[in-house]
Amino acid sequence: MNKTLEQVVDFMRSEIESISLGAKPAAEVGETDEIMADLGLDSLDYATVMLRCETWLGIKVNEAAADWSSLRTVAQLAAFMHSHQ
């Protein structure tokens, strides 16, 4: 069963909290926050969020076909992942 966009955003918030070891609580992660610039995650952390989201959604994104530079915010990445269900 497909997840709602809100569920995807909530999942990503939770994963960001986990990856940051609680430095960025899920409740403080805004949809317009840039994952790397605002939340302090690095490229490996970004990839981890994406991969965990893929696993949770049961999908596999063609990473070579994605324009990752345009997917900077939580909302942008969540919408992208949601659209690939």
C-alpha positions in Angstrom: 0.0 0.0 0.0 1.4 3.4 -1.0 2.3 5.8 1.8 1.0 9.4 1.9 3.3 12.3 1.3 2.9 13.2 5.0 4.0 9.7 6.0 7.1 10.0 3.8 8.0 13.4 5.3 7.5 12.0 8.9 9.6 9.0 8.1 12.4 11.2 6.7 12.2 13.4 9.8 12.6 10.4 12.0 15.5 9.1 10.0 17.3 12.5 10.1 17.0 12.5 13.8 18.4 9.0 13.9 21.3 9.7 11.5 22.2 12.9 13.4 22.2 10.9 16.7 19.5 13.2 18.1 21.3 16.5 17.3 18.4 17.4 15.1 15.1 16.2 16.7 12.4 15.1 14.3 10.1 17.8 15.7 12.6 20.5 14.7 13.1 19.3 11.1 11.1 21.6 8.8 9.9 20.6 5.3 11.8 23.6 3.8 15.1 22.8 5.6 17.9 21.9 3.3 19.1 18.4 4.3 22.8 19.2 4.1 23.0 23.0 4.4 20.4 23.5 7.2 20.4 20.2 9.0 24.1 19.6 9.0 24.1 16.2 7.3 26.8 15.3 4.8 26.4 13.5 1.4 26.7 10.1 3.0 24.0 11.0 5.5 21.8 12.2 2.6 22.3 8.9 0.8 21.5 7.0 3.9 18.2 8.9 4.3 17.4 8.2 0.6 18.3 4.5 0.9 16.3 3.9 4.1 13.4 5.6 2.5 13.7 3.4 -0.5 13.7 0.3 1.7 10.7 1.6 3.8 8.7 2.3 0.6 9.8 -0.9 -1.1 11.1 0.9 -4.2 14.4 1.3 -6.1 15.1 4.7 -7.6 17.3 4.9 -10.7 19.9 7.1 -9.1 21.6 8.0 -12.3 18.4 9.4 -13.7 17.7 11.7 -10.8 18.8 15.3 -10.6 20.0 15.2 -6.9 21.0 18.9 -7.0 17.4 19.9 -7.3 16.4 17.7 -4.3 17.9 19.7 -1.4 15.0 20.2 1.0 13.1 17.6 3.1 9.9 18.4 1.1 11.7 18.0 -2.3 13.3 14.7 -1.5 10.1 13.4 0.2 8.0 14.3 -2.9 10.5 12.7 -5.2 10.5 9.5 -3.2 6.7 9.5 -2.8 6.3 9.9 -6.6 8.3 6.7 -7.2 6.0 4.4 -5.3 
